[in-house]
């Protein structure tokens, strides 16, 4: 049985939630649509963070901790004016993953974070989505830089940051298990 907090509240509350979600910018790329997360997305989020797939981001998490992580990603929109998107393949409406411009306890700067479902890997979806969110952060939010906090063993994520032109910029006092990659605005 689905816990109550994972279900929509019917009536006016559901309409208010939809209206709020509509205020989150929708990003589109050649193959992808990125929109505000909603309750229907939590199952896929949970299938990442509450399984071995979440090992590089503090997981596997309990269902409750996964919920708090998901809710935090959503709450960043209200608290900071930036937050998470759910990523879909436009042609199929298949949910692929999540990308965020987030701030969590311990973050020193706005993080460009991303997690994707296993069946979305190896097709360039992550790169396309992360690039769209990075560009939104620079072009719309006028952020001078973004960082990605990455577990040193997460070689796929490190390669993605490098492919996007990010450079390692790990502070000397940083947790040795992690690296920091800096995404800088490109000036023409």
C-alpha positions in Angstrom: 0.0 0.0 0.0 1.3 3.4 -0.9 1.9 5.6 2.1 -0.5 8.6 2.4 2.2 11.2 2.0 3.0 9.8 -1.4 -0.5 10.3 -2.7 -2.1 13.5 -4.1 -4.5 15.4 -1.9 -7.7 15.5 -4.0 -9.7 18.6 -4.7 -8.4 22.2 -4.5 -5.1 21.1 -3.0 -4.2 19.0 -6.0 -5.0 22.0 -8.2 -2.8 24.3 -6.1 0.1 21.8 -6.5 -0.4 21.7 -10.2 -0.5 25.5 -10.4 2.7 25.7 -8.5 4.4 23.1 -10.6 3.4 25.0 -13.7 5.5 28.0 -12.5 8.7 25.8 -12.7 10.3 26.5 -16.1 10.0 23.6 -18.6 13.2 23.0 -20.5 13.2 21.3 -23.9 16.1 19.9 -25.9 16.2 18.0 -29.2 15.0 14.8 -27.5 14.0 15.7 -23.9 11.5 17.6 -21.8 12.4 18.6 -18.3 9.5 19.6 -16.0 8.8 20.1 -12.3 8.8 16.8 -10.3 5.4 15.6 -9.0 4.2 12.8 -6.8 3.9 10.4 -9.7 7.7 10.7 -10.2 8.6 9.4 -6.8 8.4 5.8 -7.7 11.2 6.2 -10.3 13.2 8.4 -7.9 12.9 5.8 -5.2 14.0 3.1 -7.7 17.3 4.9 -8.0 18.1 6.2 -4.5 16.6 3.3 -2.5 18.6 0.6 -4.5 22.2 -0.1 -5.3 21.9 2.6 -8.0 21.9 5.1 -5.2 25.3 4.0 -3.8 27.1 7.1 -5.0 24.6 9.5 -3.5 24.3 8.2 0.1 22.2 5.1 -0.7 20.7 2.8 -0.8 18.4 4.9 1.2 15.3 3.8 3.1 12.0 4.7 1.5 11.6 7.4 4.1 15.0 8.9 3.5 14.4 8.7 -0.3 11.2 10.7 0.3 13.0 13.4 2.3 15.6 13.6 -0.5 12.9 13.9 -3.2 11.0 16.5 -1.1 14.2 18.5 -0.6 14.8 18.6 -4.3 11.3 19.9 -4.9 11.5 22.4 -2.0 14.6 24.1 -3.4 12.2 25.8 -5.9 10.4 27.5 -3.1 13.4 28.2 -0.9 16.1 29.2 -3.5 14.3 29.8 -6.9 16.0 26.8 -8.4 15.5 23.1 -7.9 14.9 19.8 -9.6 13.4 18.6 -12.9 12.1 15.3 -14.0 13.6 14.3 -17.3 11.4 12.7 -20.0 12.1 11.5 -23.5 9.8 13.7 -25.5 8.9 11.2 -28.2 7.9 8.4 -25.8 7.0 10.3 -22.6 9.3 7.8 -20.9 10.7 9.0 -17.5 14.5 8.9 -17.7 15.8 10.6 -14.5 16.2 13.8 -12.6 18.5 16.8 -12.7 18.8 19.5 -10.1 20.3 22.9 -9.3 20.2 22.2 -5.6 21.5 23.2 -2.2 21.7 20.6 0.6 23.3 20.7 4.0 27.1 20.7 3.5 26.9 22.2 0.0 29.1 25.3 -0.4 27.7 26.3 -3.8 24.8 25.5 -6.0 25.1 21.9 -7.2 24.4 20.6 -10.6 23.3 17.1 -9.7 21.8 14.3 -11.7 20.5 10.7 -11.4 19.2 8.5 -14.1 17.4 5.2 -14.4 19.5 2.2 -15.6 17.6 1.9 -18.9 18.4 5.6 -19.8 22.2 5.1 -19.6 24.5 5.1 -22.6 22.2 7.1 -24.9 23.4 10.6 -24.2 20.3 11.6 -22.3 22.1 12.6 -19.1 24.6 14.8 -21.1 21.7 16.5 -23.0 19.7 17.1 -19.8 22.6 18.2 -17.6 23.7 20.6 -20.3 20.2 22.1 -20.6 20.1 22.7 -16.8 23.6 24.0 -16.7 22.8 26.5 -19.4 19.6 27.5 -17.6 21.7 28.2 -14.5 24.1 30.4 -16.4 21.8 32.1 -18.9 18.5 32.5 -16.9 19.7 32.5 -13.2 23.0 34.3 -14.0 25.0 32.0 -11.8 28.7 32.4 -12.4 29.6 28.8 -11.7 28.0 25.5 -10.7 29.6 22.5 -9.0 29.0 18.8 -9.1 29.8 16.8 -6.0 30.8 13.3 -7.0 31.9 10.1 -5.3 35.4 9.4 -6.5 34.3 5.9 -7.6 31.5 7.2 -9.8 33.6 7.2 -13.0 30.5 7.6 -15.3 29.6 10.9 -13.5 33.1 12.2 -13.6 33.4 11.4 -17.4 30.1 13.3 -17.9 31.4 16.4 -16.1 34.6 16.2 -18.1 32.7 15.8 -21.4 30.8 19.0 -20.5 34.0 20.9 -19.9 33.9 21.0 -16.1 37.2 20.9 -14.4 38.1 19.2 -11.1 38.2 21.9 -8.3 38.2 19.8 -5.1 39.0 22.0 -2.1 41.9 20.8 0.1 39.6 20.4 3.1 37.0 18.4 1.2 35.9 14.8 2.1 38.6 12.6 0.4 35.9 10.2 -0.8 34.5 12.9 -3.1 35.6 15.2 -5.9 34.2 18.5 -6.9 33.8 19.4 -10.6 33.3 23.1 -11.5 31.2 24.1 -14.4 32.1 27.6 -15.6 30.2 30.0 -17.8 31.8 30.1 -21.2 32.2 33.7 -22.4 32.0 34.3 -26.1 
